[in-house]
């Protein structure tokens, strides 16, 4: 089973995948989205495991759905639970 948790801090939403591995829930940070005051304008930052931080990135569409799709492909494409 897998799910996505979104936690909000002000205008920032932090997306984390939750996957089950050997009976335990494993949380995998994906990205951060930022509401910029317009439903069609969002900021986006990828989570980088190497630095344990979020790095600003640019999406062509600027939509939170595209942000999730991009982050999920990067972080979960090779994930095997």
Residue pairs with C-beta under 8 A, 6 or more apart in sequence:
1 19
1 20
2 17
2 18
2 19
2 20
2 81
3 17
3 18
4 15
4 16
4 17
4 18
4 30
4 68
5 15
5 16
5 17
5 18
5 27
6 13
6 14
6 15
6 16
7 13
7 14
7 16
8 14
11 34
11 35
11 36
12 32
12 33
12 34
12 35
13 32
13 33
13 34
13 35
13 64
14 29
14 31
14 32
15 29
15 30
15 31
15 32
15 33
15 67
15 68
15 71
16 27
16 28
16 29
16 30
17 27
17 28
17 30
17 72
17 75
17 76
18 25
18 26
18 27
18 28
19 25
19 26
19 28
19 76
19 79
19 81
20 26
20 81
21 81
26 81
28 75
28 76
28 79
29 47
29 49
29 75
30 47
30 68
30 71
30 72
30 74
30 75
30 76
31 44
31 45
31 46
31 47
31 54
31 67
31 68
31 70
31 71
32 43
32 44
32 45
32 47
32 54
33 42
33 43
33 44
33 64
33 67
34 42
34 43
34 44
34 45
35 42
35 43
36 42
36 43
40 62
40 63
41 62
42 59
42 62
42 63
42 64
42 67
43 56
44 56
44 57
44 58
44 59
44 62
44 67
44 70
45 54
45 55
45 56
45 57
46 54
46 55
46 57
46 70
46 71
46 74
47 53
47 54
47 71
47 75
48 54
48 55
57 70
59 66
59 67
59 70
60 66
